[in-house]
């Protein structure tokens, strides 16, 4: 699947608007990434 750069940027902005996460901050990136891993581990066990 090919993803257009504009689409990715739009989705990241929507995540920021909905969650108020600052994805430019590395500590918040780590938290977000850890939460996603946790979700996928529980969802697909």
VENMO-V21584 format. One record per run of one state. SS is the DSSP state (A for helix, B for strand, O for the rest). FROM is the first residue (numbers start at 0). TO is the last residue. Records with the same first field share a line. If there is no record, write none. Layout:
# VENMO-V21584
SS=FROM-TO / FROM-TO
This chain:
# VENMO-V21584
O=0-3 / 19-24 / 43-44
A=4-18 / 25-42
